[in-house]
């Protein structure tokens, strides 16, 4: 084996250099990507979907609610469901999953949500699990007040079309 290496060492060195060049070409030289960004014209509609968030006044930061214990959750009265239930998913930020959770708590109408005070918001929010904070962040109470009063125009002016 040693004799074979001594006789062909030049070919081994050439193969090693060739292997290094091929590896460099594969991993370095071939990865040069040129990215060109085209300037966008104003008014092309790309930012319209977030315009409501851009134009909205900053939300007032309220102190975090006190933690609710399990005993308080169990002892809290469940509000009575109204005779006619509303489509709560018309409230922005309230989807089918939250509608089901609220229904299990007996909340089925816009009037019930519109009547919530800070204590009631904290109580319901504590039972929403991973959706906690949605009530205040999405302003459910104000939306429900417009929808309960039948003020569709006021609702659309403030929160957009449903």
N, C-alpha and C positions, 0 to 999 in steps of 0.2 A: 504494500500500500504506500509506503514511504517513497519507493522508487517511482510509482505512478504519479504522485504529487510533485516530485522533483522534475519529472520529465514534462509535465503539463501545467506548471504553475502559472505561466503566462495566460493560458486559457481560463484558469480559475479567477485570476485578477480581472480579466476582461469581462467575464460573466458577472462578477460582483459589481463592477462599475456600471455595467449595463443595467443591472437590477436596481441600483440606486437611482439612476437617471429615470427609469420607467416609474418607479415609486414616486419620485418627486413630481413627475409630470401628472400622474394620476391624482395625487393628494394636494398639490399646490398650484401648479400652473393651470390646471383645468378648472379651478374654482373661482376664477376672476369673473365676477358678475357685475355688469354695469346696470345701475338702476337710474332711470330717468323719470322724474316726476313732472307731469304736465300741470301747469298752473290752471286752476279752475276759475271760471268766470263767476262773478257775483250774480246771484239771482238764478242760478241753475237748479235750485231746489234741493241741494244736497243737505242743507241744514234745517229744512223746514220741520222735519219730524221732531227735532229737539227744541224748536223755537219756543214752545210753551214753557219748558224748563228754563230756558235762557231768560225769557221775559218775566218769569214769576218772581215776586219779591222773596227775599230770603226768609226761610221759616224761622219763627221764634224758637229759640232753644229753651225747652222747659227742663226743670230738674228731673232726674230719673224718678219714677214712681217707687214708693217703698216696696220691698219684696213682699209678696203675698204667700202666706204659709198654706200648707195643704188643708189645715183645719178651716182657714178662712174661705178657701175655695169651695169646700164642701158645704159650709154653713151659709154661703151667699145665696140669696133667693134667686130663682130663675124667673125672668120676666115672662108674663103670660103672652102667648102668641095671639096675634090679632086674628079676626075672623078671615080676613083676606090677606094672603101672603103676596108680597111683591117680588119682582125679579131683581134680587139683590146684586146680581152680576152687572147691572147697569152702573153701579158705583165703580169708578175707576180704581183699580188695585184690588178689587174683590172678585176672585174667580170662583169656579165651581167648587173647588176644594174648601175654600173659606166659607162659601155659602152653605155647604154641608155641615161644617163645624158650627156655624152660627145657628143653623136649624136645630142641631142637637142641643143647643143651649136655649132654644125657644125663641130665637130672634129671627123673624120672618118678614118684617115690614120696614119700610123707610121711616115711618113714624117712630118706631122703637129706637132706631139708631139716632134719629134727629133729637130725641129726648135725652140722650146720654150726657151726663156731666163727667167731670174728671175722675170721680171715684168709680163710676160705672165703666168708663173707658179702661181704667187700670185693672178692674176686675175681669173684664172680658179679654183684655190684652194678655193677661197672665195665663189665660187658658188657650191661647192661639198657638202655642208651641213655637215652631220655627218661623211663624209669621208675626211674632211679636214686634210691635212698633209700627205696623202697617196702618193702624187706625189714625194715628196722629200724622204720620208721614204722608199718607194719601188723602188726609182731610175728609174722612168718611162722614163725619157729623154734618159738615157744611154741605157736602154733596147730597146727603139724605134729606136735609132740610129743603133743598131746592126740589128734589124729586117727590117728596111727600106733599109739598104744596102744589105740585103740578106745574112748576115754573121751568118748563123745558128750555125756553129761550135764555133765562138767567143761568141755568145749568150749562148750556152750550157755550155761552159767553165766557163763563169762568173756567170750565173744565174741558171744553171741546165737545165734539159730537160723540154720541155713543155708538 
